[in-house]
Amino acid sequence: MDDQTRTELEAAAFRALVHQLMVKRPDVQNIDLMNLGGFCRNCLSRWYQEAAAERGIEMSKDQAREVVYGMPYADWVAQNQTEADAGKQAAFQKAFAENVGKKD
C-alpha cells in the first residue's frame, strides 16, 4: 500500500472514531474511556494539536478540542458530561498517570 492511501485510510478511521464518540455514543463519559482504554476525547484533541504543531501549524487547545468535539468544549460538557463518583475519580487519577503522564 502506498503512503497516500495509508494516510487516507488512517484519516477515515480517525473520522469514524470521532463520529462514534461524538454522534453515536456521546453518553460514554471521558472518565470511563480513560479508565478503560487509557485515552479519552481530550487525548484525541491533544494528539491532533501535537500533530499540527509538528507540521508548523499553530493550534490552541480549544481549537483542537473543537475539531474533536464538534463544538466548543464547554458546550459539550454542559450537554453530555455527568458527575463521576469517587471510585471513578480515583481510577482516573491512576489511568491518567499511567497513560497521559508518560511518553512512548
Summary of the structure (lengths in Angstrom):
residues: 104
radius of gyration: 14.8
end to end distance: 26.0
largest distance: 48.1
contacts: 249
relative contact order: 0.12
helix: 72%
strand: 0%
